[in-house]
Amino acid sequence: MSLISVQDVKRKGMSVVDAALKDGPVQLVRSNRAEYVVLSTKDYQELIDDLSEARLEASMRDLQAGRVRRGTAAKLMADLVEAP
């Protein structure tokens, strides 16, 4: 991941970020601390898709393992309140 200082972006403009994005995500550094991560739209969408897939897989594992309870929100909340 490339590192660019916020000051460089201020001095040179977004072209610095655009050039660095060709090699992947970019961290913007302010006062020697990574403050921001900039992703291309393509990289961002891939990240979101991967996250969605992982969440779906985890939900399927929970369902298969019997860790899912069905009911209305009101019923499930009442069960929680009544639980010891």
C-alpha positions as MATLAB code, in Angstrom:
seq = 'MSLISVQDVKRKGMSVVDAALKDGPVQLVRSNRAEYVVLSTKDYQELIDDLSEARLEASMRDLQAGRVRRGTAAKLMADLVEAP';
ca = [
       0.000    0.000    0.000;
       1.400    3.358   -1.016;
       1.836    6.153    1.513;
       1.304    9.793    0.607;
       1.380   12.743    2.952;
      -1.625   15.005    3.099;
       0.782   17.893    2.491;
       1.830   16.316   -0.843;
      -1.796   16.148   -1.889;
      -2.273   19.783   -0.913;
       0.827   20.862   -2.854;
       0.559   18.625   -5.914;
      -3.156   17.872   -6.107;
      -5.101   14.696   -6.712;
      -2.824   13.618   -9.546;
      -0.465   12.267   -6.852;
      -3.248   10.063   -5.498;
      -4.393    9.033   -8.981;
      -0.888    7.879   -9.868;
      -0.478    5.951   -6.621;
      -3.882    4.257   -7.007;
      -2.572    2.441  -10.061;
      -0.635    0.214   -7.613;
      -3.566   -0.351   -5.243;
      -4.986    1.382   -2.181;
      -3.267    4.491   -0.824;
      -2.807    5.610    2.768;
      -2.817    9.332    3.401;
      -0.524   10.314    6.255;
      -0.894   13.379    8.452;
       1.565   14.174   11.261;
       3.296   10.815   10.710;
       0.040    8.904   11.283;
      -2.019    7.056    8.701;
      -5.329    8.939    8.727;
      -7.140    7.850    5.573;
      -7.262    5.048    3.032;
      -8.209    5.826   -0.548;
      -9.500    3.025   -2.776;
     -10.431    2.966   -6.406;
     -14.125    2.366   -7.021;
     -13.270   -1.098   -8.360;
     -11.260   -2.026   -5.233;
     -14.014   -0.658   -2.988;
     -16.693   -2.690   -4.769;
     -14.572   -5.853   -4.506;
     -14.145   -5.220   -0.772;
     -17.891   -4.768   -0.287;
     -18.664   -7.864   -2.368;
     -16.179   -9.964   -0.363;
     -17.653   -8.700    2.901;
     -21.197   -9.470    1.763;
     -20.178  -12.967    0.721;
     -18.440  -13.588    4.061;
     -21.511  -12.412    5.982;
     -23.767  -14.676    3.934;
     -21.480  -17.662    4.520;
     -21.432  -16.964    8.275;
     -25.215  -16.734    8.316;
     -25.501  -20.040    6.478;
     -23.170  -21.700    9.005;
     -25.285  -20.320   11.858;
     -28.442  -21.626   10.202;
     -26.944  -25.085    9.641;
     -25.663  -25.227   13.229;
     -29.069  -24.330   14.651;
     -27.947  -20.978   16.048;
     -30.866  -19.155   14.410;
     -34.180  -18.461   16.123;
     -37.234  -17.539   14.135;
     -40.039  -15.271   15.285;
     -41.237  -11.727   15.307;
     -39.039   -9.029   16.767;
     -41.503   -8.569   19.630;
     -41.512  -12.306   20.471;
     -37.718  -12.614   20.314;
     -37.275   -9.529   22.517;
     -39.811  -10.877   25.032;
     -37.893  -14.172   25.128;
     -34.677  -12.280   25.860;
     -36.274  -10.323   28.698;
     -37.679  -13.517   30.215;
     -34.413  -15.468   29.913;
     -32.559  -16.079   33.202;
];
